[in-house]
Amino acid sequence: MADEKKTKVVTVLLSPSELDALDTWRYENRISSRGEAIRTLIRMGFNSSLFGKSKTASEPKK
């Protein structure tokens, strides 16, 4: 996933405090761009032990 060419664009709206938190995390982790920081956080979420194990209210009921 990380070595694939990035050709898709996703627009995300963040609150000022979310953007501040993202930038703080990015600078603390020496990540060069917001896009790379967001991709890193997404990968971290995918790799977390909780991913895919919890149900959300928005999921269809069977």
Buried (B, 14 or more C-beta within 10 A) or exposed (E): EEEEEEEEEEEEEEEEEEEEEBEEEBEEEEBEEBEEBBBBBEEEEEEEEEEEEEEEEEEEEE
